[in-house]
């Protein structure tokens, strides 16, 4: 997640902003679950999987918003 941003800037924001860190952590947790289901190692009803994907997307959108705001505040974008 957030591959288009420099890794060191992402890590910097994670260290400074607990909310951003929580968003990224939760997104990564959901990504692992979705991957397990999609690759057949875990089972989940289709509707439940779609709910997880939607939650993951919302978290990613929020993280992008916070990252863009941080980059602008630092004069990097």
C-alpha positions in Angstrom: 0.0 0.0 0.0 1.1 3.6 -0.7 3.8 2.3 -3.2 4.0 5.7 -5.0 5.2 7.5 -1.9 8.7 7.2 -0.7 8.9 4.5 1.9 10.9 6.6 4.4 8.1 9.3 4.3 5.4 6.7 4.9 7.4 5.3 7.9 7.9 8.9 9.1 4.2 9.6 9.1 3.4 6.2 10.7 5.8 7.2 13.6 4.2 10.7 14.0 0.6 9.9 13.5 -0.9 7.0 15.5 -4.2 7.2 13.5 -2.3 6.8 10.2 -0.3 3.9 11.6 -3.5 2.2 12.7 -5.1 2.6 9.3 -2.1 1.1 7.5 -1.9 -1.8 10.0 -5.6 -2.6 9.7 -5.4 -2.4 5.9 -2.4 -4.8 5.9 -4.3 -7.2 8.2 -7.3 -7.2 5.9 -5.1 -7.7 2.9 -3.6 -10.8 4.4 -7.1 -12.2 5.1 -8.4 -11.4 1.6 -5.3 -13.0 0.1 -5.8 -16.2 2.2 -9.4 -16.5 1.0 -8.7 -15.7 -2.6 -5.8 -18.2 -2.8 -8.1 -20.9 -1.2 -6.3 -21.3 2.1 -9.3 -19.9 4.0 -13.0 -20.0 3.4 -15.4 -17.1 3.6 -18.8 -16.3 2.1 -18.7 -14.1 -0.9 -20.7 -11.3 0.7 -18.3 -11.3 3.7 -15.3 -11.2 1.4 -16.8 -8.2 -0.5 -17.4 -6.4 2.8 -13.7 -6.9 3.8 -12.6 -5.6 0.4 -14.8 -2.5 0.7 -13.4 -1.8 4.2 -9.9 -2.3 2.9 -10.6 0.2 0.1 -12.0 2.8 2.5 -8.9 2.5 4.6 -6.6 2.9 1.6 -8.5 6.0 0.5 -8.1 7.5 4.0 -4.4 6.6 4.1 -3.9 8.2 0.7 -5.7 11.4 1.8 -3.5 11.6 5.0 -0.3 10.9 3.1 -1.1 13.5 0.4 -1.9 16.1 3.1 1.4 15.3 5.0 3.4 15.5 1.8 1.9 19.0 1.0 2.6 20.2 4.5 6.2 19.2 4.1 6.4 20.8 0.7 7.2 17.6 -1.0 4.2 17.5 -3.4 
